Amino acid sequence: MKSKNVLWGLILILIGVLFILKNIGLIDLSWHGLVRVWPAIFILWGISLLPIKEFIKIIFIVVILGISTWIVIDSDGYNDSSWFGNDDDLVTYQSDQNFDIPNKKSVHNAHLELNVAASSFKIKDTTAKLLEFEKHGGKFNYEYISTFLEDNADIIINTKNHTASLRDKGDKITMKLNPSPVWTIDLDAGAASIDYDLSQFKIKELNIDAGASSFDLKLGDLYPETDVTVDAGASSFEINIPKDAGCEMKISSVLSEKNFSGFTKVGKGHYKTPNYDTAKQKIHIDIEAAVSSYTVHRY
């Protein structure tokens, strides 16, 4: 019996069995899980070519396929007590989740750090509280830490159940911020649809690590100097800035489509608006993008 025949036969059998188990509801299966183990094909192929006895090759093939199957199932976040026998390991997901952080009149500077797994994430409205958070759907719970020191507030919002599968990104998050403090916002969103209307807030610094995302940012003119940093891959995004603001952009991009008018090139990857030196408000934008499409629009 040739190991190559065993290899491809077992692969087809295992894939068929996994999809049967998925169809009858015993496991969750997604292409995400299969994609995670695609390099195993090269390992299996290499084993089949080794100059060793056929039965040893077959043992290695079965072991690698077993490990790959476990990774596929585990990556989909399957954790049923009938399989693991421990109800304490189960995660209780909250389809809807709401919380708010009270404001203190002494707060002048607020730092918000967001590590979210949302499919949709919006910041639009204002609130009398320091922050309001509302989440619908999905299989992620969120937790926050807030600290206050003199006139500074620090808020960190993270996903609580880190074992949930990435394929479960169905969370729709809406947030409201207090317009009084000067805000620094750090967002790590992975892959998401982001809609930030920040025109009503004093934004000192905005840092976005968006992975493969689609996002729309709108900045206002309420703070004299704003720094924006975007690190994106395979993304499509638009940044809207006030027409009267002086804007400087530094761009480092690969295989990307750029679209912006009203800027003058002053160096390699360096652009400025004609009113940059005289404008009362200045916005600095630093973009690092790969295989992306982005627009900077002056409104």
N, C-alpha and C positions, 0 to 999 in steps of 0.2 A: 504493500500500500504506500503510495507516494505522499509525502508530507504536504505537498502543494495541494493535492486534492482534498486532504483532510482540512487544511487551513481554510480554503474558500468554502468548503461544505459547512464547517462549524460556524464561520462568520454568518453565512446566510441563515442557518438554523437559529442562531442566537438572536439575530435581528428579528426574525419572524416570531420567535417566542416572546421577545420583549414587547412587540406590538400587540400580540394576542393578550398578554397580561395587562397592557394599557387599555385595550378595548373592553376587557371585562372588569376594569376598575381596580385591579390589585396594585398597580403602580402608576405613577405619573411619568410620562416620557415626553421629552421634547428634543428638537434638533440641537438645542444648546448643549444638552448632555452628550449627544453623539459627537458633536464638533470637538468637545474637550478631549476626546480620546483618539482623534483621527491619526496622530503620530504613531499609534500602536500598529497601524498597518505596515509601516516601514520596519518596525521591530519584528513583526511576524514574517514578513517577506524575507528579512535577513536570516531569521532562524531557519526558514525553509531552504536556504541556499548553503547553510553550513555543512561541511564535510563530516558529519557525524551520523550515527545510526538513526534510522527512521523512527524507532520507538522513542528515542530521547528527544528528537525534534517534536514529536506529537505531544510529549509531556510538557515541554516548554510552551508549545502553542496553547494547550489547554489552560495552563497557569496564567499566561498573559491575557487570554480571552476572559478568564474568570475575574481577574483584577479589573480589566476594562469594563466588564459588565457591572461590577460593584460600583465603580466610579460613576458610570452613567446613571444608575439608579440613585446613588447618594447625591449626585449633583442636582437632582430634581427635587431635593428637599423632602424625600419620602421618609417618614418617621412614624410608623404606626405601632401602637402598643402590642398588637398581636404578633408582630415580628420581633420587637425588641424587649417586650415584657416589662417595660418600666414606664408607667404613666407620668412619672416626674419629669421625664425627658421631653414630654410633649410641649409644644409652644402654643399658647392661646393667642390667636390673632384677633385683633380688633379691626373690624371693617371700617368703623368710623372712630376717629380720635380727635379730641379737642383739648387744648390747654392754652392758658395765657400767663404772661409774666407781668405783674403789677409794675407800674412806673413809680419812680421816685423823682421828685422835683429837682433834686440835686444832680441828677444825671446829665452830664454835658456830652460825654463821648460814649458811644455804644459800639461794641465789637460783636458781630454775629458770625459764628462759624457753623456752616451747614454741611453735613455729610448725609445725603439723602439718596433714596433709591426710588425716585418718583418717575412716573411716566409723564406727568404734567405738573408743573410747578409755577405758581403765579405769586407775584407781589404787586399789589395795586393800591389798596385802600389804606387810609390812616386809621389810627385808634388812639384813644386816650390812655390805654395801657401801654406798656413798653413794647409788647409784642403779643399778637394773637396767632395761633396755629390751628389749622383745621385740615384734617385728612379724611378722604373717603376712598374705600376700596383697597384692594391690594392685600398682600400678606406680610407687610412690614409694620412693626410697632415702632414708635419713636420715644425717645427719652431726652430730657434736656437738663443742663446744669447752668445755673445763673449765679454769678457772683458780682457783688457791688463793693467798690472800694473808692471812697471819697466821691469824685464826680464821674467815675468810670463804671461802666457795666460790661460784663463779658457773658455771652450766651453761647453755649454749644449745644447743637441739636444733632443727634445721631440715630441711626437705626438701632433698635434694641435687639432684635432677633437676627443676629448675623448669619445664622445657619439657613435662613430662607433662601430659596433659589432665585437667581437673577431673572429667570423666566417669569417670575411672579410679580414683576414690576407693573402693578396696576394702580399704584397709589396716585391720587390726585390731591395735591397740596395747594392750599391757598393761605397766604400769610398777610397780616396787616402789621405795619410798623408805626411807631410814634414819630411824628414829624419834627419834634423839638431837638433831639440829640443829633450830634454829628456822627454819621454811621460809617463803619468799616465792615464790609461784608466779604466773607470768604465762602465760596460755594464749590463743593465737589459733588457733581451730580451724575457722573458716569454717562449714561445715555438717557436723555430726557428731552421733553419739550418745555422750554423755559420762556416765560413771559414776565419780564420785570419792567413795570412802569415805575421808575424811581424819580420821576419829575417833581414829586411833592416832598422829596426828602433831601436832606443835606448829606451828600455822599462825598466822603473824603477819599475812600479807597474801595475799589471793587475788584476782586480776584475770582476768576472763573476757570475751573478745570472741568471741562465739559465732556471730554471723551468724544464719543460720536453722538452729537446732539443737534437739535434745532432750537435756536433761541433768538428772542427779540428783546433788545434792551433799549430803554428810553431814559435819558438823563435830563435833569433840569438845570436851572441856573441859580440854585439857592446856596451854593457853596463856592468860594472863590477859586479853589484849585482841586481838581479831581483826578485821581490816578486809576486807570482801568487796565487790568492785565487779563488777557484771554489766552488759554492754552487749549487748543482744540484739534481733534483729528477726525477726518471724515465727517465734518459738520457743515451745517448751513446756518449762518447767523447774520443778523442786522443790528447795527448800533446806531441809534438816533441821538443826535446832539443838538443843542440850541444853535441857531444860525449866528447869533451874536457872540457866541463863545469862541475864543481862540483855541484851536486844536492842533496838537502835535501827535503824529503817529510814527511808531517804529514797527516795522513789519518784517517778520521772518517766516516765509511760507514756501511750501514745496507742493508742486502740482495742484495749485489752488487758483481759483478765479476771484479776482478782486474787482470791486465796483465802488468807486467813490469819486465824486466831483467836488470842485471848489477847493482842492488841495494843490499845493505846489511842491514838486519834488526838490528837496535840498540836499539829497545824498542817497546812497544806496539803501533802499528800504526805509527812507526817512522823508516824511512829508509834513507840511505845515499849511494852515489856512493863511491867507493874506493878512488877516487882522490879528494874527497871533501876538505880536509884540504890543499892540495897543489895547487889546481886549481886557476888560476888567475880570472876566472869568476865563480860566485856562483849564483845558482838559488834555491829559496825557494818556494816550492809548498805546499799549504794547501788545502786539498780536503775534503768537506763534501758532501756525496752522499747517496741517498737512492734508492733502486731498480734500480740500474744503472750498466752499463758496461763501464769500462774505461781502457785505455792503456797509459802508459808513455813510449815513445820510444826515444832512443838515436840515433841520426843520424850522 
